[in-house]
Amino acid sequence: MDAPTLPAAIGVDGGATTCRFALRIGDRVVRHKGPGVNATTDPTGAIDVLHDGLSQLAAMADLSEPA
């Protein structure tokens, strides 16, 4: 799919219990909940959770990840 030309925004609410992700493209909003992680005590785990959550958003929105 070609990159959208509409305004887009990504929101991430990271938490130790649950991390929530949202992607808005134009009027469409896609949401995903992932596992929680404490970025202070597990920075590598936090990066993994962010990567996985953003990848899920891309897949749910039918977008491809950048190379």
PDBQT receptor file of N, H, CA, C and O in Angstrom, charges set to zero:
ATOM      1  N   MET A   1       0.850  -1.172   0.000  1.00  0.00    +0.000 N 
ATOM      2  CA  MET A   1       0.000   0.000   0.000  1.00  0.00    +0.000 C 
ATOM      3  C   MET A   1       0.893   1.231   0.000  1.00  0.00    +0.000 C 
ATOM      4  O   MET A   1       1.927   1.250   0.668  1.00  0.00    +0.000 OA
ATOM      5  N   ASP A   2       0.506   2.240  -0.732  1.00  0.00    +0.000 N 
ATOM      6  H   ASP A   2      -0.334   2.224  -1.274  1.00  0.00    +0.000 HD
ATOM      7  CA  ASP A   2       1.252   3.496  -0.740  1.00  0.00    +0.000 C 
ATOM      8  C   ASP A   2       1.098   4.212   0.588  1.00  0.00    +0.000 C 
ATOM      9  O   ASP A   2       0.104   4.030   1.290  1.00  0.00    +0.000 OA
ATOM     10  N   ALA A   3       2.078   5.021   0.927  1.00  0.00    +0.000 N 
ATOM     11  H   ALA A   3       2.886   5.169   0.357  1.00  0.00    +0.000 HD
ATOM     12  CA  ALA A   3       2.022   5.791   2.169  1.00  0.00    +0.000 C 
ATOM     13  C   ALA A   3       0.829   6.738   2.127  1.00  0.00    +0.000 C 
ATOM     14  O   ALA A   3       0.568   7.368   1.103  1.00  0.00    +0.000 OA
ATOM     15  N   PRO A   4       0.104   6.838   3.240  1.00  0.00    +0.000 N 
ATOM     16  CA  PRO A   4      -1.049   7.736   3.277  1.00  0.00    +0.000 C 
ATOM     17  C   PRO A   4      -0.613   9.188   3.138  1.00  0.00    +0.000 C 
ATOM     18  O   PRO A   4       0.472   9.573   3.574  1.00  0.00    +0.000 OA
ATOM     19  N   THR A   5      -1.475   9.978   2.525  1.00  0.00    +0.000 N 
ATOM     20  H   THR A   5      -2.356   9.665   2.171  1.00  0.00    +0.000 HD
ATOM     21  CA  THR A   5      -1.189  11.404   2.384  1.00  0.00    +0.000 C 
ATOM     22  C   THR A   5      -1.972  12.235   3.394  1.00  0.00    +0.000 C 
ATOM     23  O   THR A   5      -1.806  13.453   3.457  1.00  0.00    +0.000 OA
ATOM     24  N   LEU A   6      -2.815  11.592   4.174  1.00  0.00    +0.000 N 
ATOM     25  H   LEU A   6      -2.950  10.603   4.122  1.00  0.00    +0.000 HD
ATOM     26  CA  LEU A   6      -3.587  12.301   5.192  1.00  0.00    +0.000 C 
ATOM     27  C   LEU A   6      -2.715  12.561   6.416  1.00  0.00    +0.000 C 
ATOM     28  O   LEU A   6      -1.722  11.864   6.621  1.00  0.00    +0.000 OA
ATOM     29  N   PRO A   7      -3.069  13.552   7.232  1.00  0.00    +0.000 N 
ATOM     30  CA  PRO A   7      -2.319  13.767   8.478  1.00  0.00    +0.000 C 
ATOM     31  C   PRO A   7      -2.381  12.514   9.351  1.00  0.00    +0.000 C 
ATOM     32  O   PRO A   7      -3.422  11.867   9.462  1.00  0.00    +0.000 OA
ATOM     33  N   ALA A   8      -1.249  12.191   9.964  1.00  0.00    +0.000 N 
ATOM     34  H   ALA A   8      -0.403  12.717   9.874  1.00  0.00    +0.000 HD
ATOM     35  CA  ALA A   8      -1.176  11.002  10.808  1.00  0.00    +0.000 C 
ATOM     36  C   ALA A   8      -0.554  11.357  12.149  1.00  0.00    +0.000 C 
ATOM     37  O   ALA A   8       0.255  12.279  12.247  1.00  0.00    +0.000 OA
ATOM     38  N   ALA A   9      -0.940  10.613  13.184  1.00  0.00    +0.000 N 
ATOM     39  H   ALA A   9      -1.598   9.864  13.105  1.00  0.00    +0.000 HD
ATOM     40  CA  ALA A   9      -0.369  10.805  14.516  1.00  0.00    +0.000 C 
ATOM     41  C   ALA A   9      -0.316   9.456  15.221  1.00  0.00    +0.000 C 
ATOM     42  O   ALA A   9      -1.195   8.611  15.045  1.00  0.00    +0.000 OA
ATOM     43  N   ILE A  10       0.730   9.269  16.022  1.00  0.00    +0.000 N 
ATOM     44  H   ILE A  10       1.444   9.955  16.165  1.00  0.00    +0.000 HD
ATOM     45  CA  ILE A  10       0.886   8.057  16.826  1.00  0.00    +0.000 C 
ATOM     46  C   ILE A  10       0.914   8.469  18.291  1.00  0.00    +0.000 C 
ATOM     47  O   ILE A  10       1.584   9.433  18.661  1.00  0.00    +0.000 OA
ATOM     48  N   GLY A  11       0.180   7.731  19.123  1.00  0.00    +0.000 N 
ATOM     49  H   GLY A  11      -0.364   6.948  18.822  1.00  0.00    +0.000 HD
ATOM     50  CA  GLY A  11       0.200   7.962  20.559  1.00  0.00    +0.000 C 
ATOM     51  C   GLY A  11       0.580   6.673  21.270  1.00  0.00    +0.000 C 
ATOM     52  O   GLY A  11       0.109   5.594  20.913  1.00  0.00    +0.000 OA
ATOM     53  N   VAL A  12       1.435   6.794  22.277  1.00  0.00    +0.000 N 
ATOM     54  H   VAL A  12       1.818   7.671  22.567  1.00  0.00    +0.000 HD
ATOM     55  CA  VAL A  12       1.855   5.632  23.065  1.00  0.00    +0.000 C 
ATOM     56  C   VAL A  12       1.719   5.981  24.540  1.00  0.00    +0.000 C 
ATOM     57  O   VAL A  12       2.234   6.999  25.002  1.00  0.00    +0.000 OA
ATOM     58  N   ASP A  13       1.022   5.127  25.266  1.00  0.00    +0.000 N 
ATOM     59  H   ASP A  13       0.603   4.300  24.891  1.00  0.00    +0.000 HD
ATOM     60  CA  ASP A  13       0.905   5.257  26.713  1.00  0.00    +0.000 C 
ATOM     61  C   ASP A  13       1.599   4.042  27.310  1.00  0.00    +0.000 C 
ATOM     62  O   ASP A  13       1.000   2.976  27.447  1.00  0.00    +0.000 OA
ATOM     63  N   GLY A  14       2.864   4.214  27.663  1.00  0.00    +0.000 N 
ATOM     64  H   GLY A  14       3.350   5.080  27.552  1.00  0.00    +0.000 HD
ATOM     65  CA  GLY A  14       3.634   3.108  28.219  1.00  0.00    +0.000 C 
ATOM     66  C   GLY A  14       3.388   2.984  29.712  1.00  0.00    +0.000 C 
ATOM     67  O   GLY A  14       3.358   3.976  30.439  1.00  0.00    +0.000 OA
ATOM     68  N   GLY A  15       3.218   1.778  30.141  1.00  0.00    +0.000 N 
ATOM     69  H   GLY A  15       3.242   0.972  29.550  1.00  0.00    +0.000 HD
ATOM     70  CA  GLY A  15       2.993   1.556  31.566  1.00  0.00    +0.000 C 
ATOM     71  C   GLY A  15       3.527   0.206  31.995  1.00  0.00    +0.000 C 
ATOM     72  O   GLY A  15       3.772  -0.665  31.160  1.00  0.00    +0.000 OA
ATOM     73  N   ALA A  16       3.705   0.030  33.285  1.00  0.00    +0.000 N 
ATOM     74  H   ALA A  16       3.505   0.737  33.963  1.00  0.00    +0.000 HD
ATOM     75  CA  ALA A  16       4.235  -1.217  33.816  1.00  0.00    +0.000 C 
ATOM     76  C   ALA A  16       3.210  -2.350  33.734  1.00  0.00    +0.000 C 
ATOM     77  O   ALA A  16       3.586  -3.522  33.712  1.00  0.00    +0.000 OA
ATOM     78  N   THR A  17       1.910  -2.008  33.689  1.00  0.00    +0.000 N 
ATOM     79  H   THR A  17       1.605  -1.056  33.708  1.00  0.00    +0.000 HD
ATOM     80  CA  THR A  17       0.872  -3.034  33.621  1.00  0.00    +0.000 C 
ATOM     81  C   THR A  17       0.419  -3.286  32.188  1.00  0.00    +0.000 C 
ATOM     82  O   THR A  17       0.298  -4.437  31.770  1.00  0.00    +0.000 OA
ATOM     83  N   THR A  18       0.168  -2.220  31.435  1.00  0.00    +0.000 N 
ATOM     84  H   THR A  18       0.266  -1.285  31.775  1.00  0.00    +0.000 HD
ATOM     85  CA  THR A  18      -0.297  -2.304  30.053  1.00  0.00    +0.000 C 
ATOM     86  C   THR A  18       0.264  -1.135  29.265  1.00  0.00    +0.000 C 
ATOM     87  O   THR A  18       0.356  -0.022  29.781  1.00  0.00    +0.000 OA
ATOM     88  N   CYS A  19       0.639  -1.380  28.023  1.00  0.00    +0.000 N 
ATOM     89  H   CYS A  19       0.565  -2.285  27.604  1.00  0.00    +0.000 HD
ATOM     90  CA  CYS A  19       1.036  -0.303  27.118  1.00  0.00    +0.000 C 
ATOM     91  C   CYS A  19      -0.047  -0.189  26.050  1.00  0.00    +0.000 C 
ATOM     92  O   CYS A  19      -0.473  -1.186  25.467  1.00  0.00    +0.000 OA
ATOM     93  N   ARG A  20      -0.482   1.044  25.806  1.00  0.00    +0.000 N 
ATOM     94  H   ARG A  20      -0.136   1.854  26.280  1.00  0.00    +0.000 HD
ATOM     95  CA  ARG A  20      -1.524   1.277  24.808  1.00  0.00    +0.000 C 
ATOM     96  C   ARG A  20      -0.942   2.083  23.657  1.00  0.00    +0.000 C 
ATOM     97  O   ARG A  20      -0.155   3.008  23.854  1.00  0.00    +0.000 OA
ATOM     98  N   PHE A  21      -1.348   1.709  22.458  1.00  0.00    +0.000 N 
ATOM     99  H   PHE A  21      -1.988   0.957  22.298  1.00  0.00    +0.000 HD
ATOM    100  CA  PHE A  21      -0.861   2.340  21.241  1.00  0.00    +0.000 C 
ATOM    101  C   PHE A  21      -2.061   2.778  20.411  1.00  0.00    +0.000 C 
ATOM    102  O   PHE A  21      -3.073   2.079  20.357  1.00  0.00    +0.000 OA
ATOM    103  N   ALA A  22      -1.946   3.933  19.765  1.00  0.00    +0.000 N 
ATOM    104  H   ALA A  22      -1.124   4.500  19.809  1.00  0.00    +0.000 HD
ATOM    105  CA  ALA A  22      -3.000   4.405  18.870  1.00  0.00    +0.000 C 
ATOM    106  C   ALA A  22      -2.367   5.073  17.660  1.00  0.00    +0.000 C 
ATOM    107  O   ALA A  22      -1.342   5.747  17.765  1.00  0.00    +0.000 OA
ATOM    108  N   LEU A  23      -2.994   4.873  16.518  1.00  0.00    +0.000 N 
ATOM    109  H   LEU A  23      -3.826   4.325  16.433  1.00  0.00    +0.000 HD
ATOM    110  CA  LEU A  23      -2.562   5.482  15.272  1.00  0.00    +0.000 C 
ATOM    111  C   LEU A  23      -3.775   6.135  14.641  1.00  0.00    +0.000 C 
ATOM    112  O   LEU A  23      -4.802   5.488  14.434  1.00  0.00    +0.000 OA
ATOM    113  N   ARG A  24      -3.655   7.425  14.334  1.00  0.00    +0.000 N 
ATOM    114  H   ARG A  24      -2.821   7.950  14.503  1.00  0.00    +0.000 HD
ATOM    115  CA  ARG A  24      -4.731   8.133  13.639  1.00  0.00    +0.000 C 
ATOM    116  C   ARG A  24      -4.217   8.524  12.268  1.00  0.00    +0.000 C 
ATOM    117  O   ARG A  24      -3.188   9.188  12.140  1.00  0.00    +0.000 OA
ATOM    118  N   ILE A  25      -4.944   8.104  11.248  1.00  0.00    +0.000 N 
ATOM    119  H   ILE A  25      -5.779   7.565  11.352  1.00  0.00    +0.000 HD
ATOM    120  CA  ILE A  25      -4.670   8.519   9.872  1.00  0.00    +0.000 C 
ATOM    121  C   ILE A  25      -5.959   9.112   9.342  1.00  0.00    +0.000 C 
ATOM    122  O   ILE A  25      -6.932   8.393   9.113  1.00  0.00    +0.000 OA
ATOM    123  N   GLY A  26      -5.969  10.421   9.148  1.00  0.00    +0.000 N 
ATOM    124  H   GLY A  26      -5.179  11.005   9.334  1.00  0.00    +0.000 HD
ATOM    125  CA  GLY A  26      -7.208  11.083   8.744  1.00  0.00    +0.000 C 
ATOM    126  C   GLY A  26      -8.260  10.884   9.825  1.00  0.00    +0.000 C 
ATOM    127  O   GLY A  26      -8.044  11.244  10.982  1.00  0.00    +0.000 OA
ATOM    128  N   ASP A  27      -9.398  10.311   9.449  1.00  0.00    +0.000 N 
ATOM    129  H   ASP A  27      -9.574  10.018   8.509  1.00  0.00    +0.000 HD
ATOM    130  CA  ASP A  27     -10.481  10.058  10.409  1.00  0.00    +0.000 C 
ATOM    131  C   ASP A  27     -10.428   8.654  11.003  1.00  0.00    +0.000 C 
ATOM    132  O   ASP A  27     -11.237   8.320  11.868  1.00  0.00    +0.000 OA
ATOM    133  N   ARG A  28      -9.494   7.834  10.554  1.00  0.00    +0.000 N 
ATOM    134  H   ARG A  28      -8.836   8.105   9.852  1.00  0.00    +0.000 HD
ATOM    135  CA  ARG A  28      -9.400   6.445  11.009  1.00  0.00    +0.000 C 
ATOM    136  C   ARG A  28      -8.467   6.345  12.214  1.00  0.00    +0.000 C 
ATOM    137  O   ARG A  28      -7.382   6.926  12.217  1.00  0.00    +0.000 OA
ATOM    138  N   VAL A  29      -8.899   5.600  13.240  1.00  0.00    +0.000 N 
ATOM    139  H   VAL A  29      -9.780   5.128  13.237  1.00  0.00    +0.000 HD
ATOM    140  CA  VAL A  29      -8.077   5.370  14.428  1.00  0.00    +0.000 C 
ATOM    141  C   VAL A  29      -7.941   3.866  14.638  1.00  0.00    +0.000 C 
ATOM    142  O   VAL A  29      -8.931   3.135  14.635  1.00  0.00    +0.000 OA
ATOM    143  N   VAL A  30      -6.701   3.415  14.819  1.00  0.00    +0.000 N 
ATOM    144  H   VAL A  30      -5.896   4.009  14.821  1.00  0.00    +0.000 HD
ATOM    145  CA  VAL A  30      -6.403   2.009  15.099  1.00  0.00    +0.000 C 
ATOM    146  C   VAL A  30      -5.774   1.956  16.484  1.00  0.00    +0.000 C 
ATOM    147  O   VAL A  30      -4.889   2.754  16.796  1.00  0.00    +0.000 OA
ATOM    148  N   ARG A  31      -6.230   1.011  17.324  1.00  0.00    +0.000 N 
ATOM    149  H   ARG A  31      -6.948   0.363  17.070  1.00  0.00    +0.000 HD
ATOM    150  CA  ARG A  31      -5.717   0.898  18.695  1.00  0.00    +0.000 C 
ATOM    151  C   ARG A  31      -5.208  -0.510  18.958  1.00  0.00    +0.000 C 
ATOM    152  O   ARG A  31      -5.704  -1.490  18.401  1.00  0.00    +0.000 OA
ATOM    153  N   HIS A  32      -4.201  -0.582  19.826  1.00  0.00    +0.000 N 
ATOM    154  H   HIS A  32      -3.798   0.214  20.279  1.00  0.00    +0.000 HD
ATOM    155  CA  HIS A  32      -3.629  -1.870  20.218  1.00  0.00    +0.000 C 
ATOM    156  C   HIS A  32      -3.191  -1.786  21.678  1.00  0.00    +0.000 C 
ATOM    157  O   HIS A  32      -2.639  -0.774  22.110  1.00  0.00    +0.000 OA
ATOM    158  N   LYS A  33      -3.438  -2.848  22.429  1.00  0.00    +0.000 N 
ATOM    159  H   LYS A  33      -3.887  -3.670  22.079  1.00  0.00    +0.000 HD
ATOM    160  CA  LYS A  33      -2.938  -2.948  23.802  1.00  0.00    +0.000 C 
ATOM    161  C   LYS A  33      -1.883  -4.037  23.841  1.00  0.00    +0.000 C 
ATOM    162  O   LYS A  33      -2.074  -5.123  23.294  1.00  0.00    +0.000 OA
ATOM    163  N   GLY A  34      -0.770  -3.736  24.492  1.00  0.00    +0.000 N 
ATOM    164  H   GLY A  34      -0.616  -2.853  24.936  1.00  0.00    +0.000 HD
ATOM    165  CA  GLY A  34       0.308  -4.697  24.620  1.00  0.00    +0.000 C 
ATOM    166  C   GLY A  34       0.683  -4.894  26.068  1.00  0.00    +0.000 C 
ATOM    167  O   GLY A  34       0.113  -4.261  26.956  1.00  0.00    +0.000 OA
ATOM    168  N   PRO A  35       1.640  -5.769  26.310  1.00  0.00    +0.000 N 
ATOM    169  CA  PRO A  35       2.059  -6.022  27.694  1.00  0.00    +0.000 C 
ATOM    170  C   PRO A  35       2.762  -4.808  28.280  1.00  0.00    +0.000 C 
ATOM    171  O   PRO A  35       3.340  -3.994  27.560  1.00  0.00    +0.000 OA
ATOM    172  N   GLY A  36       2.702  -4.709  29.565  1.00  0.00    +0.000 N 
ATOM    173  H   GLY A  36       2.232  -5.370  30.150  1.00  0.00    +0.000 HD
ATOM    174  CA  GLY A  36       3.390  -3.623  30.250  1.00  0.00    +0.000 C 
ATOM    175  C   GLY A  36       4.850  -3.937  30.476  1.00  0.00    +0.000 C 
ATOM    176  O   GLY A  36       5.269  -5.094  30.451  1.00  0.00    +0.000 OA
ATOM    177  N   VAL A  37       5.614  -2.889  30.696  1.00  0.00    +0.000 N 
ATOM    178  H   VAL A  37       5.273  -1.949  30.716  1.00  0.00    +0.000 HD
ATOM    179  CA  VAL A  37       7.039  -3.053  30.979  1.00  0.00    +0.000 C 
ATOM    180  C   VAL A  37       7.518  -1.800  31.698  1.00  0.00    +0.000 C 
ATOM    181  O   VAL A  37       7.043  -0.696  31.432  1.00  0.00    +0.000 OA
ATOM    182  N   ASN A  38       8.450  -1.982  32.595  1.00  0.00    +0.000 N 
ATOM    183  H   ASN A  38       8.836  -2.879  32.810  1.00  0.00    +0.000 HD
ATOM    184  CA  ASN A  38       9.026  -0.853  33.324  1.00  0.00    +0.000 C 
ATOM    185  C   ASN A  38      10.304  -0.430  32.597  1.00  0.00    +0.000 C 
ATOM    186  O   ASN A  38      11.297  -1.156  32.614  1.00  0.00    +0.000 OA
ATOM    187  N   ALA A  39      10.279   0.735  31.963  1.00  0.00    +0.000 N 
ATOM    188  H   ALA A  39       9.472   1.325  31.949  1.00  0.00    +0.000 HD
ATOM    189  CA  ALA A  39      11.420   1.201  31.173  1.00  0.00    +0.000 C 
ATOM    190  C   ALA A  39      12.641   1.499  32.043  1.00  0.00    +0.000 C 
ATOM    191  O   ALA A  39      13.767   1.460  31.547  1.00  0.00    +0.000 OA
ATOM    192  N   THR A  40      12.445   1.792  33.309  1.00  0.00    +0.000 N 
ATOM    193  H   THR A  40      11.530   1.824  33.711  1.00  0.00    +0.000 HD
ATOM    194  CA  THR A  40      13.572   2.093  34.190  1.00  0.00    +0.000 C 
ATOM    195  C   THR A  40      14.348   0.824  34.542  1.00  0.00    +0.000 C 
ATOM    196  O   THR A  40      15.579   0.820  34.524  1.00  0.00    +0.000 OA
ATOM    197  N   THR A  41      13.631  -0.240  34.858  1.00  0.00    +0.000 N 
ATOM    198  H   THR A  41      12.631  -0.236  34.873  1.00  0.00    +0.000 HD
ATOM    199  CA  THR A  41      14.297  -1.474  35.270  1.00  0.00    +0.000 C 
ATOM    200  C   THR A  41      14.561  -2.436  34.110  1.00  0.00    +0.000 C 
ATOM    201  O   THR A  41      15.373  -3.351  34.237  1.00  0.00    +0.000 OA
ATOM    202  N   ASP A  42      13.871  -2.229  32.970  1.00  0.00    +0.000 N 
ATOM    203  H   ASP A  42      13.211  -1.486  32.866  1.00  0.00    +0.000 HD
ATOM    204  CA  ASP A  42      14.038  -3.127  31.814  1.00  0.00    +0.000 C 
ATOM    205  C   ASP A  42      13.999  -2.326  30.506  1.00  0.00    +0.000 C 
ATOM    206  O   ASP A  42      13.046  -2.440  29.735  1.00  0.00    +0.000 OA
ATOM    207  N   PRO A  43      15.039  -1.512  30.258  1.00  0.00    +0.000 N 
ATOM    208  CA  PRO A  43      15.017  -0.682  29.050  1.00  0.00    +0.000 C 
ATOM    209  C   PRO A  43      14.995  -1.499  27.753  1.00  0.00    +0.000 C 
ATOM    210  O   PRO A  43      14.362  -1.087  26.781  1.00  0.00    +0.000 OA
ATOM    211  N   THR A  44      15.663  -2.631  27.724  1.00  0.00    +0.000 N 
ATOM    212  H   THR A  44      16.177  -2.966  28.514  1.00  0.00    +0.000 HD
ATOM    213  CA  THR A  44      15.642  -3.472  26.520  1.00  0.00    +0.000 C 
ATOM    214  C   THR A  44      14.244  -4.036  26.291  1.00  0.00    +0.000 C 
ATOM    215  O   THR A  44      13.765  -4.082  25.158  1.00  0.00    +0.000 OA
ATOM    216  N   GLY A  45      13.600  -4.462  27.362  1.00  0.00    +0.000 N 
ATOM    217  H   GLY A  45      13.989  -4.424  28.282  1.00  0.00    +0.000 HD
ATOM    218  CA  GLY A  45      12.224  -4.953  27.257  1.00  0.00    +0.000 C 
ATOM    219  C   GLY A  45      11.278  -3.866  26.793  1.00  0.00    +0.000 C 
ATOM    220  O   GLY A  45      10.346  -4.139  26.036  1.00  0.00    +0.000 OA
ATOM    221  N   ALA A  46      11.502  -2.630  27.239  1.00  0.00    +0.000 N 
ATOM    222  H   ALA A  46      12.259  -2.409  27.854  1.00  0.00    +0.000 HD
ATOM    223  CA  ALA A  46      10.653  -1.503  26.828  1.00  0.00    +0.000 C 
ATOM    224  C   ALA A  46      10.790  -1.256  25.328  1.00  0.00    +0.000 C 
ATOM    225  O   ALA A  46       9.796  -1.001  24.647  1.00  0.00    +0.000 OA
ATOM    226  N   ILE A  47      12.008  -1.331  24.815  1.00  0.00    +0.000 N 
ATOM    227  H   ILE A  47      12.815  -1.538  25.368  1.00  0.00    +0.000 HD
ATOM    228  CA  ILE A  47      12.215  -1.152  23.375  1.00  0.00    +0.000 C 
ATOM    229  C   ILE A  47      11.510  -2.261  22.604  1.00  0.00    +0.000 C 
ATOM    230  O   ILE A  47      10.901  -2.005  21.566  1.00  0.00    +0.000 OA
ATOM    231  N   ASP A  48      11.589  -3.495  23.108  1.00  0.00    +0.000 N 
ATOM    232  H   ASP A  48      12.084  -3.704  23.951  1.00  0.00    +0.000 HD
ATOM    233  CA  ASP A  48      10.908  -4.614  22.450  1.00  0.00    +0.000 C 
ATOM    234  C   ASP A  48       9.395  -4.412  22.426  1.00  0.00    +0.000 C 
ATOM    235  O   ASP A  48       8.752  -4.661  21.407  1.00  0.00    +0.000 OA
ATOM    236  N   VAL A  49       8.827  -3.963  23.541  1.00  0.00    +0.000 N 
ATOM    237  H   VAL A  49       9.350  -3.761  24.370  1.00  0.00    +0.000 HD
ATOM    238  CA  VAL A  49       7.384  -3.737  23.620  1.00  0.00    +0.000 C 
ATOM    239  C   VAL A  49       6.976  -2.616  22.662  1.00  0.00    +0.000 C 
ATOM    240  O   VAL A  49       5.956  -2.721  21.980  1.00  0.00    +0.000 OA
ATOM    241  N   LEU A  50       7.769  -1.548  22.610  1.00  0.00    +0.000 N 
ATOM    242  H   LEU A  50       8.598  -1.463  23.163  1.00  0.00    +0.000 HD
ATOM    243  CA  LEU A  50       7.474  -0.455  21.680  1.00  0.00    +0.000 C 
ATOM    244  C   LEU A  50       7.538  -0.940  20.231  1.00  0.00    +0.000 C 
ATOM    245  O   LEU A  50       6.647  -0.644  19.435  1.00  0.00    +0.000 OA
ATOM    246  N   HIS A  51       8.578  -1.675  19.894  1.00  0.00    +0.000 N 
ATOM    247  H   HIS A  51       9.302  -1.916  20.541  1.00  0.00    +0.000 HD
ATOM    248  CA  HIS A  51       8.712  -2.182  18.524  1.00  0.00    +0.000 C 
ATOM    249  C   HIS A  51       7.538  -3.082  18.165  1.00  0.00    +0.000 C 
ATOM    250  O   HIS A  51       6.938  -2.930  17.101  1.00  0.00    +0.000 OA
ATOM    251  N   ASP A  52       7.209  -4.018  19.048  1.00  0.00    +0.000 N 
ATOM    252  H   ASP A  52       7.697  -4.142  19.912  1.00  0.00    +0.000 HD
ATOM    253  CA  ASP A  52       6.105  -4.936  18.770  1.00  0.00    +0.000 C 
ATOM    254  C   ASP A  52       4.771  -4.200  18.654  1.00  0.00    +0.000 C 
ATOM    255  O   ASP A  52       3.977  -4.488  17.758  1.00  0.00    +0.000 OA
ATOM    256  N   GLY A  53       4.525  -3.250  19.560  1.00  0.00    +0.000 N 
ATOM    257  H   GLY A  53       5.170  -3.016  20.288  1.00  0.00    +0.000 HD
ATOM    258  CA  GLY A  53       3.263  -2.507  19.528  1.00  0.00    +0.000 C 
ATOM    259  C   GLY A  53       3.120  -1.664  18.276  1.00  0.00    +0.000 C 
ATOM    260  O   GLY A  53       2.047  -1.624  17.674  1.00  0.00    +0.000 OA
ATOM    261  N   LEU A  54       4.191  -0.989  17.877  1.00  0.00    +0.000 N 
ATOM    262  H   LEU A  54       5.063  -1.022  18.366  1.00  0.00    +0.000 HD
ATOM    263  CA  LEU A  54       4.141  -0.172  16.663  1.00  0.00    +0.000 C 
ATOM    264  C   LEU A  54       4.023  -1.052  15.418  1.00  0.00    +0.000 C 
ATOM    265  O   LEU A  54       3.363  -0.670  14.452  1.00  0.00    +0.000 OA
ATOM    266  N   SER A  55       4.653  -2.219  15.435  1.00  0.00    +0.000 N 
ATOM    267  H   SER A  55       5.189  -2.529  16.220  1.00  0.00    +0.000 HD
ATOM    268  CA  SER A  55       4.512  -3.160  14.320  1.00  0.00    +0.000 C 
ATOM    269  C   SER A  55       3.073  -3.657  14.216  1.00  0.00    +0.000 C 
ATOM    270  O   SER A  55       2.540  -3.799  13.115  1.00  0.00    +0.000 OA
ATOM    271  N   GLN A  56       2.444  -3.923  15.362  1.00  0.00    +0.000 N 
ATOM    272  H   GLN A  56       2.877  -3.809  16.256  1.00  0.00    +0.000 HD
ATOM    273  CA  GLN A  56       1.037  -4.344  15.368  1.00  0.00    +0.000 C 
ATOM    274  C   GLN A  56       0.145  -3.250  14.790  1.00  0.00    +0.000 C 
ATOM    275  O   GLN A  56      -0.756  -3.539  14.002  1.00  0.00    +0.000 OA
ATOM    276  N   LEU A  57       0.389  -1.995  15.176  1.00  0.00    +0.000 N 
ATOM    277  H   LEU A  57       1.121  -1.761  15.816  1.00  0.00    +0.000 HD
ATOM    278  CA  LEU A  57      -0.394  -0.891  14.623  1.00  0.00    +0.000 C 
ATOM    279  C   LEU A  57      -0.251  -0.831  13.105  1.00  0.00    +0.000 C 
ATOM    280  O   LEU A  57      -1.237  -0.670  12.385  1.00  0.00    +0.000 OA
ATOM    281  N   ALA A  58       0.975  -0.960  12.629  1.00  0.00    +0.000 N 
ATOM    282  H   ALA A  58       1.776  -1.090  13.213  1.00  0.00    +0.000 HD
ATOM    283  CA  ALA A  58       1.213  -0.910  11.186  1.00  0.00    +0.000 C 
ATOM    284  C   ALA A  58       0.452  -2.033  10.481  1.00  0.00    +0.000 C 
ATOM    285  O   ALA A  58      -0.173  -1.809   9.444  1.00  0.00    +0.000 OA
ATOM    286  N   ALA A  59       0.504  -3.228  11.039  1.00  0.00    +0.000 N 
ATOM    287  H   ALA A  59       1.012  -3.411  11.881  1.00  0.00    +0.000 HD
ATOM    288  CA  ALA A  59      -0.198  -4.358  10.435  1.00  0.00    +0.000 C 
ATOM    289  C   ALA A  59      -1.710  -4.152  10.472  1.00  0.00    +0.000 C 
ATOM    290  O   ALA A  59      -2.396  -4.414   9.484  1.00  0.00    +0.000 OA
ATOM    291  N   MET A  60      -2.228  -3.687  11.598  1.00  0.00    +0.000 N 
ATOM    292  H   MET A  60      -1.671  -3.474  12.401  1.00  0.00    +0.000 HD
ATOM    293  CA  MET A  60      -3.660  -3.462  11.730  1.00  0.00    +0.000 C 
ATOM    294  C   MET A  60      -4.163  -2.372  10.787  1.00  0.00    +0.000 C 
ATOM    295  O   MET A  60      -5.309  -2.413  10.342  1.00  0.00    +0.000 OA
ATOM    296  N   ALA A  61      -3.305  -1.398  10.484  1.00  0.00    +0.000 N 
ATOM    297  H   ALA A  61      -2.373  -1.364  10.846  1.00  0.00    +0.000 HD
ATOM    298  CA  ALA A  61      -3.666  -0.301   9.587  1.00  0.00    +0.000 C 
ATOM    299  C   ALA A  61      -3.324  -0.625   8.138  1.00  0.00    +0.000 C 
ATOM    300  O   ALA A  61      -3.499   0.212   7.253  1.00  0.00    +0.000 OA
ATOM    301  N   ASP A  62      -2.836  -1.838   7.897  1.00  0.00    +0.000 N 
ATOM    302  H   ASP A  62      -2.694  -2.518   8.616  1.00  0.00    +0.000 HD
ATOM    303  CA  ASP A  62      -2.449  -2.300   6.559  1.00  0.00    +0.000 C 
ATOM    304  C   ASP A  62      -1.344  -1.417   5.973  1.00  0.00    +0.000 C 
ATOM    305  O   ASP A  62      -1.375  -1.056   4.796  1.00  0.00    +0.000 OA
ATOM    306  N   LEU A  63      -0.374  -1.081   6.817  1.00  0.00    +0.000 N 
ATOM    307  H   LEU A  63      -0.349  -1.374   7.772  1.00  0.00    +0.000 HD
ATOM    308  CA  LEU A  63       0.803  -0.310   6.401  1.00  0.00    +0.000 C 
ATOM    309  C   LEU A  63       2.012  -1.221   6.465  1.00  0.00    +0.000 C 
ATOM    310  O   LEU A  63       2.063  -2.122   7.303  1.00  0.00    +0.000 OA
ATOM    311  N   SER A  64       2.970  -1.006   5.610  1.00  0.00    +0.000 N 
ATOM    312  H   SER A  64       2.928  -0.274   4.930  1.00  0.00    +0.000 HD
ATOM    313  CA  SER A  64       4.190  -1.794   5.678  1.00  0.00    +0.000 C 
ATOM    314  C   SER A  64       5.220  -1.063   6.510  1.00  0.00    +0.000 C 
ATOM    315  O   SER A  64       5.221   0.166   6.571  1.00  0.00    +0.000 OA
ATOM    316  N   GLU A  65       6.102  -1.822   7.157  1.00  0.00    +0.000 N 
ATOM    317  H   GLU A  65       6.100  -2.821   7.108  1.00  0.00    +0.000 HD
ATOM    318  CA  GLU A  65       7.185  -1.225   7.943  1.00  0.00    +0.000 C 
ATOM    319  C   GLU A  65       8.251  -0.709   7.010  1.00  0.00    +0.000 C 
ATOM    320  O   GLU A  65       8.472  -1.281   5.942  1.00  0.00    +0.000 OA
ATOM    321  N   PRO A  66       8.921   0.371   7.396  1.00  0.00    +0.000 N 
ATOM    322  CA  PRO A  66      10.016   0.863   6.564  1.00  0.00    +0.000 C 
ATOM    323  C   PRO A  66      11.154  -0.144   6.525  1.00  0.00    +0.000 C 
ATOM    324  O   PRO A  66      11.372  -0.891   7.480  1.00  0.00    +0.000 OA
ATOM    325  N   ALA A  67      11.866  -0.157   5.426  1.00  0.00    +0.000 N 
ATOM    326  H   ALA A  67      11.689   0.449   4.650  1.00  0.00    +0.000 HD
ATOM    327  CA  ALA A  67      12.987  -1.099   5.267  1.00  0.00    +0.000 C 
ATOM    328  C   ALA A  67      14.159  -0.686   6.106  1.00  0.00    +0.000 C 
ATOM    329  O   ALA A  67      15.190  -1.359   6.099  1.00  0.00    +0.000 OA
TER     330      ALA A  67
